[in-house]
Amino acid sequence: DITLTKDGAKKFYILTKNNISKPVAIVIDKHIVSLPIVNSEIISGKVTISGDFTEKEIDIMIDKLKN
C-alpha cells in the first residue's frame, strides 16, 4: 500500500480519471514492475499494488519505493 501526499493524490486522481480501462506503468529504476489496468479513478490517495510477485521482488520494490 502507498499513501500519497495531498498534491500527489490530486495528480494521481487526474491520471486515473483520464485513463480508465488503460494500463498505467509502475516504474522503478527505469524498469516496469507492474502494468495494472485502471478500473476507476482513485480519489483517496491510497494506492494498492497487486500482482504475481515473488517475496524477493516485493522486498526490492518496497526498498526502492522508500528511497
C-alpha positions as CSV (number, residue, x, y, z in Angstrom):
1,D,0.0,0.0,0.0
2,I,1.2,3.5,-0.8
3,T,-0.3,6.7,0.7
4,L,0.3,9.8,-1.5
5,T,0.7,13.4,-0.4
6,K,-2.3,15.7,-0.9
7,D,-0.7,17.1,-4.1
8,G,0.3,13.6,-5.3
9,A,-3.2,12.3,-4.6
10,K,-4.7,15.1,-6.7
11,K,-2.4,14.3,-9.6
12,F,-3.0,10.6,-9.3
13,Y,-6.7,11.2,-9.3
14,I,-6.5,13.1,-12.6
15,L,-4.2,10.4,-14.1
16,T,-6.5,7.6,-13.1
17,K,-9.7,9.5,-14.1
18,N,-8.3,10.1,-17.6
19,N,-7.0,6.6,-18.1
20,I,-9.9,4.3,-17.1
21,S,-9.6,0.9,-18.8
22,K,-6.0,1.7,-19.8
23,P,-2.7,0.4,-18.3
24,V,-0.6,2.7,-16.1
25,A,3.0,1.6,-15.7
26,I,4.6,1.4,-12.3
27,V,8.3,2.0,-12.9
28,I,11.2,1.6,-10.6
29,D,14.8,2.3,-11.7
30,K,13.6,2.6,-15.3
31,H,12.0,-0.9,-15.3
32,I,8.3,-1.5,-15.5
33,V,7.5,-3.7,-12.4
34,S,3.7,-3.7,-13.0
35,L,1.3,-2.6,-15.6
36,P,-2.1,-2.6,-14.0
37,I,-5.3,-1.6,-15.8
38,V,-7.1,1.4,-14.2
39,N,-10.6,0.3,-13.2
40,S,-11.8,3.6,-11.7
41,E,-10.4,6.9,-10.6
42,I,-8.6,6.8,-7.3
43,I,-9.7,9.7,-5.1
44,S,-8.3,8.8,-1.7
45,G,-4.6,9.0,-2.4
46,K,-4.2,5.4,-1.1
47,V,-2.8,3.0,-3.7
48,T,-2.5,-0.7,-3.6
49,I,-0.2,-2.6,-6.0
50,S,-1.1,-6.2,-6.5
51,G,0.2,-8.8,-8.8
52,D,2.1,-12.0,-9.1
53,F,5.4,-11.0,-7.4
54,T,7.9,-13.2,-5.5
55,E,8.8,-12.3,-2.0
56,K,12.2,-11.1,-3.2
57,E,10.6,-8.9,-5.8
58,I,8.2,-7.4,-3.2
59,D,11.1,-6.7,-0.8
60,I,13.1,-5.0,-3.6
61,M,10.1,-2.9,-4.7
62,I,9.5,-1.8,-1.1
63,D,13.1,-0.8,-0.6
64,K,13.1,1.2,-3.9
65,L,9.8,3.0,-3.1
66,K,11.1,4.0,0.4
67,N,14.1,5.8,-1.1
